[in-house]
Amino acid sequence: MPPVSVIVTELNEVEDIGRVVSSLLAQEPSAAEVIVVDGGSTDGTWEWLDAAQAQEPRIGARLRAIRDETCSLKFSPGPVSRGRNVAIAAARSEIIACADAGCTYAPDWLKNLTAPLLAGEAEYALGGSCLEQSVGADGCTVWDVASAPFFSIKLDPTEPTKSCTARSMAFTKDLWKRIGGFPEQVLVGEDTLFDLEARQLTAPAFIANAKALYRPRNTFRSACRQIARYAVSDGQARVRWSRLFRNAARCVAEVAVLVCLRWSVIPLLADLALELWFAFQKDWRYIGRFGAGAIAARFAFSLAVPWVVAANHLRGLLTKKPLSNRQNA
C-alpha cells in the first residue's frame, strides 16, 4: 500500500493512549507512520509515548510522538485543530488518515478508509464511528446507546454512515492545503467546519466498513453537556441553521401540545408518535439488543435534545466566550 500517515491529537489521555496506538500500529497493511501530537500532558501520557518509541526500534520507527504545548487551550482557542495541523504539516505521506485518542480501530480500518484515495477515485473519505461493545461494566453505558444517533454514532458496524467525524476521516494533503487546514478558532465541531469546506471542493466517499470503535462512557448529564457544547459552537460559528430550526420547532410543538390538553388528547398522541420516530428511526433494528433500559433512556434523551440544542445554539449566537475542556480545567 502506498504511504499513509495516521494522525492523532491528545492531551492527558493516559488511560486510552495505549489502546489507540496499539490498534493503529496493528493495521494491515501498516501505516507508514502514526503521528501523535501531545498538547503538554501532565498525567503520564507523554512519558508513555516516549517510552513506546524507545522500547522497540520497529515500533519507534513508525510511531512519531510530537510534544507541542501550543496545542492546548492555554495557547490556542482550537487546540484539537492546531494539533491536527501540526501533525499533518509534519507528515511524510501525501495521504492523511485522522484517528481519535478515545477510539480503537479494527486491523482493516486504514485499508478500507483509504481505498478510494489510493485508487484515485476520491480525495476525501469518511468512515464514521460505532459503539465499541455491548452495555456492561467494561463496555458502553445505556446513555452511550441513548445518545448515539445524536452524535452520529452507529450501534452496529455494518450500518451505512454519512458522518463527518474526524474519528475516521482520510484526505489528501493537497485538499487540506486548499481548505487552509482545520479551523483553529473553535474548540469543538472543527471537523464539521472542515467537512463543510471540503464538500465545497470535492465529494466525499462514504466507507461503510471503516468505523472508529468508540466508547464514550456517558451519563445523562455528560451526554447533555457534550451536545450543548456542540450547539454553542454551531451558534458561534453561524452554521447548521436547519438543525436549530428543526429542534426549535419541536420545542414549540411540545408546548402547543400541553396547551391543547385542556381540549383534546389527540395532539398529545400525535406528538408522542412523532417523538418516537425521532428517537428510534435511525437505528430501531439494533437498539433492542441493548435492553429495555437503553430503549427507555433513548426516548428520555431524545425528548431532552431539542431543548438542549435550541437553547445552546441561541446562547452561542449571543456569546463569544470561549469553551473549555476537561483537560485544561
N, C-alpha and C positions, 0 to 999 in steps of 0.2 A: 504494500500500500504506500502511495506517495506520502511524504512527511506531513503530519498533522500535529499541531501544538494544542494541547488541552490547557485551559487556564482556570484557576480557582482563586478567589479572594477570600480572606478570612481575618478575623480578629477575635482572639480569646475563644477558640473553638477546640480546646484540648480534649474534650470528650468525644468529638466527632472526627477530628483530623485524621486519625489512623484509619478509620473505616473508609473515608472517601479516597484518600491517597492509595490505599491498598487496592481498592476496586478499580481505580484509574490506571494503576501500573499493571493490572492484570488483564487489560484489554487485549483482544486477539483479532487482528494483528495489533501490535503495540503502537502507542503514540510515539512520535519522535521525541517528545518531551512533555512533561507535566510541570507547568509553571504555577507555583503557589505564591501569591503576594500576601505577606503578613503586614497588617497595619500598625504593628507595635504591640503585640500581645504581651501580657504580663502574667498569664496563668500557666505557662509552661509549653504553650503551643509552638513557639519559635524554637525552643530547645529540642522539642520532639522532631521538628523538621530538620534542624541542624544535625541531630544525631542520625536521622534516617539517611541523609545524604552521605554521611561519613561511614555508616555501618557496612555498606556493601557497595563496591565500586560499580557493579552493574546497575543497581538502583540509583546510585548517586549520579550516574551519567545521564539518566533520563529525568530525574527529579531535580528541578531547579527552584530553590526557595529564595525569594527576594524579600528582604525586610525594608519597608518604606513607611515610616511613621507619618508621612503626609497623607496616607490612605486611612485616615481616621477623622472623626468629627472635630478633633482638636484643631485640625488644619484645613479641612475641606468640608463643604456642605454636602458633597456627594461622594463619600469615601469608597462605596462599592464601585461606582462608575470609575473613579480615579484608579482604584486597584486594577480593574479590568484593562483600562487604557495603558497603565504601566506594564501589565503582563503582555498585552498584545504588541506594544512597541518593542518589547524585549524578545518576542517570539521569533524563532528562526524559520518557521514554516509560513507558507502563504495561505494555508487553510487553518482556521481557528475554531476550536470547539469549546464552548463555555460549560462549566460544571459548577456545582454548588457544594459548599462545605457541609451542609446539613443532609446531603443525599448520599446514596451509593448507586453503583452502576453495574448492570449485567455485562459479562465479558464481550458481548457483541454490540454493545451500545454505540461505541465510536464508529465501528464499521458501518452499521446501519444508518446512523445520523449523517455521516459524511459521504455516503454512496453517491447521491445526486451531484454533489460538488466535485467529487473526483471524476465522475463521468462527464463533467462539463454540461450537465443538464440544468444546473441551478447554481446560484452563488449565495444562497441563503436557505437554511433548513431549520425546522422546528420539530422537536421531539416530544415536548410536553412532560408531564410527571404523573405518577400514580402513587397511592399509598403503599408503603413497603410491606406491611404484614397485617394479619388479622388482629382484631381487638384482643388485648391481653396485657399482662404486666410488662412484657418486653416489646410489645407492638404498638399499634396506634390506639388512640383513645376514641370513645364514642363521639367526642367533639371534633376529632380529626375527620371522622366519617361525616358528621353533620355539616361541617363547613367546607368539605372538599370541593363540590362543584362551584362554590362561590369564589374559590381561588384557582379555578381551572385545573383541579387535581382529580384524576380519574380513580375509580375504585377497582378497575381491572386493567392490566397492561395491554389487553387487546383492543380497548376502546379507541376509536379514532379521535384525533385531537386537532384543535386549531389554536392551541395555547401558544402565547409568545414568551413564555417564561425563559429566563436565561439559565434555569437549572439544566436545560437541554437545548442548546442552540449552537448552530455552526454557520460560519460565513467566511467569505474570502477576506483577506487583509485589505484588498483593494476596496471592497464595499465599505468596510469600516472606515477607511480613509475618506471616501467620498461622503459618507454621512457626517464625518467630523468626530467620530468616536462616541462613546457613551456619554450622556449628559452629566456633567459633574456638578450641576447646580441643584440636584434633587437627591434626597436620601433614599426614598423608596419609589417604585414604579419606573425606575430608569430603563428597565427592559421594555416596558410599554412604549416609552418615548422613542427608544432606539428602533423598535419594531415599526412604529408609525413612519419614521423617516426611511427605514429600509424598504417598506412597501411602496413608497413613492418612486423608488428606483428599480425595484425588481419584485417578482412574485415569489413568495416563499414556497418551499417544498415541505409538505407535512408528512412526517415519518411516523407511522403507527407503532413500530417496534423499536423505538429508541427513547423510551421514557426514563427519566430520573426516578429512582425509588426513594420516596420521601416519607419521613416520619416526624411530623410537626410536634406531636405530644401536646396538643391544645387542650385547654379548658374552655368553658363557655366564655369566660372573661377574656382570656388571651386571644381567642379567635375574634371576638368583637373588637378588641383593641387593634388587632392586625388589620382587619377590614376597614376600621376607622382611619388608620394611618394611610392606607392606600387611597381612601376617599379624600382625605385632606390634601394629599399630594396631587391627586387629579384636579382638585379645585385650584391649587396654587399654580399648576401648570396649564390650567384652562383647557383640559382635554376631557374626553369621554362624556360629552354633554348628554348623549342619549341615555347613558346609564343613570345620570342624575334625574332626568325627566321620567324615566321608567319607574324608578324607585319612589320619587315624589308622588307620582300618580297612584301607586299602591297605597301610600300613606293616606292620601286624600280619600281614596275609595274605602279604606278601613274606617276612617272617621265617619264618612257618609253612611256606612252600613250601621254603625252604632246609633246614629241619629234616627235612622229609619226603623229601628227595632220597636219603637213605640206604636208603629202602624202595621209592620209586617216582618215576618221572619224570613221571607223569601230572599231579600237581598243578602242576608247573612249566609244563607245556604249557598247562594251563587258565589259569594266571595270566598267561602270556605273551599268550594270546588276549585276556584282559581288558585287559591293559595296552595292547595295540594298539588296542582300542576306545576307551580313554580318550584315547589320543594323537591319533587321527585321526577320531573320529566326528563332530566338529563341522564339519570343512572338508575331508574327504577328496577331494571333487570338484575342489578348487582347488590343493592343495599340490603336486601333480605338476608344475605349470608352473614351480615354483621349483627343480627339480632334485633329484638324489639326495642331495646334501649337506644340503639343507634337510629332507628326509624323515628322514635319519638323526639330524640334530640335534633334530628334533621328538621322536623316540622317546626320545632320551637325556634331553632336558629334561623330558619327561612322567614319566620314571622318578624324576627328582630332586624334582619338585614336591611329592608327598605328604610327604616328609621335611622339606623346607624349610618348608612351610606348617604342618604339625603342630608342629614344634619351635618355630617362632617365634610361633605363636598362643599356645602354652603360656607362652613367655617373656613375651609381652605380658600374660598373665593375672597373672604373678608380679612384674612390674616396672612402675613408673610413670615410669621415666626417659624424658624427652622425646626424640623423634627429632630428628635434624639433617638438613640437606640440603647439597648441594654448593655452593650459592651462599653459604651462611653459614659454610662450613668455614673 
